[in-house]
Amino acid sequence: MPKYVMLTTLTDEGLKTIKEKPQRIKEVDQEVLERFGVKVVAQYALMGPYDFINILEAPDNESVMKMAIELGSRGTIKTLTMPAVEVDNLIKTLSQ
């Protein structure tokens, strides 16, 4: 299944939400799986210009786009999402 990296930055509203209800992070993970078929494989909090990095598995680009637009439209996060290609697949492709 295709993999993606999603970097997220919390808005003021997002910071307020997770301060008041930290478990909301896991609730959203479950929601994106159920609604969009996007699985959060790994998730880390960061220090720096981004607040979280998420490693995702999704059926296709369209599913990830719909998820990112839905989450962004809530006003709690801003996202930067990129497809991730395994190095072995890159080597295979370049060797053909």
Residue pairs with C-beta under 8 A, 6 or more apart in sequence:
1 57
1 58
1 59
2 57
2 58
2 59
2 60
2 61
2 83
3 41
3 55
3 56
3 57
3 83
3 84
3 85
3 86
4 55
4 56
4 57
4 58
4 64
4 81
4 82
4 83
4 84
5 53
5 54
5 55
5 56
5 81
5 82
5 84
6 53
6 54
6 56
6 64
6 68
6 79
6 80
6 81
6 82
7 50
7 52
7 53
7 54
7 79
7 80
7 81
8 50
8 51
8 52
8 53
8 54
8 77
8 78
8 79
8 80
9 49
9 50
9 51
9 77
9 78
9 79
10 18
10 51
10 52
10 76
10 77
11 75
11 76
11 77
11 78
13 75
13 76
14 75
14 76
14 77
17 24
17 76
18 24
18 25
25 43
28 71
29 40
29 43
32 38
32 40
32 67
32 71
33 39
33 40
35 67
35 70
36 58
36 63
36 64
36 66
36 67
36 70
37 58
37 59
37 63
38 56
38 57
38 58
38 63
38 64
38 67
39 56
39 57
39 58
40 54
40 55
40 56
41 55
41 56
41 57
42 54
42 55
43 52
43 53
43 54
43 55
44 52
44 53
45 51
45 52
46 52
46 53
50 80
55 84
56 64
56 81
58 64
58 67
61 83
64 81
65 81
68 79
68 81
71 77
71 79
72 78
72 79
